[in-house]
Amino acid sequence: MWTAIIVTAGGAYLLKLAGLSVPSTWLERPLVHRIADLLPVALLAALIGVQVFSGPDGLVVDARVAGLLAAVVALILRAPFIVVVFVAALTAAVIRLL
């Protein structure tokens, strides 16, 4: 197991080093800026989708979906982050309680 951890850490370091050695003219392109802005959002959305809709037997629709929908509504209403998290957790808890 330690071998995998050390190899992964070395790979992450080499990837970071490769990113630092890219010429600055490549990094100043508008496409690179758009990708850098949207990539974290896409990865977070994919993580949320996997965590909310996956279960041991495949696709699952349960209280987490209601929590996600409540969070989306709170985000649309421009609620602060802590309120979004609280609303999502409270909604999922109430649905599970019922």
N, C-alpha and C positions, 0 to 999 in steps of 0.2 A: 504494500500500500504506500509506503514512503517513497518508493521509486516513482509511482504515478504522481505523487504530490510534487516531488522534485522536478520531474520532467515537465509537468504542467507549469510550474513556477518559472522554469527556464524558458519554456515556449512563450509564456506571457512577457517575460523580459525581452526576448528576442523580437517579438512582435512590436513592443513599445519602442525598441531601438530602431527597428525598421521604419516605424512611423516618424521618428525624429530625423531620419536621414532622407526623407522625401524632400525634394526641392520646394522652396516656398512658392514658386510660381505655380506649381500644381495645386497647392492648398488655397490659393487666392481665387480660384475659379468659382463662378457662381454655382455650378452644379455641385461642387464639393461642399459648399456652404449649405445648400438645400439638403443634401444627404445627411450632413452632420447635424442639422436641425431636426430632421424627421426620423432618423434612425432610432434614437432613444424612445421616442413616442411609439414607434412601431413595435419595438421590442417589448416595451411595457404592456402595450395592448395585447400582444401575443401571449405574454406571461399571464395576464389577467384572464384571457380566454381559456387558457389551459387549466388554470387553477379553479375557475368557476364551473366550467362545463365538463370536466373530466372526472371520472370515478374509476373504481376497480374493474367495472364491467363495461366501460366505454362512456358514451355520452350520458350525462346526468343533468336533470333539471330539478333543482330543489331550492331551498331557502337562499342559497348563495346568489341565484339569479335575481331574486327579489331585492337582495342587498345591492347587487350591481346596478339594477335599474334605479333604486333609490339614490345611489351615489351619482348616477348620471344626471338625474333630475336636480340634485343639489349642485352639481357642477354647472348645469345650465343656468341655474339661479345665481351663480357666482358666489356660492357660500365659501367660507374659509376652509382650508384643508382639513383641520381637526373636526369641523362640523360635518364635512363629507364623510369622513371615516366613522364618526359617531352615528350618523344617520344610517349608513350602510350596515354597521354592526347591530344597531338597534332593530332595524327592519328584519335582518336575517334571524335575530334572536326571537322576535315576536312571531315570525312565521314558523320557526321550529317549535315554539311553545304551543302554537295552535295545532 
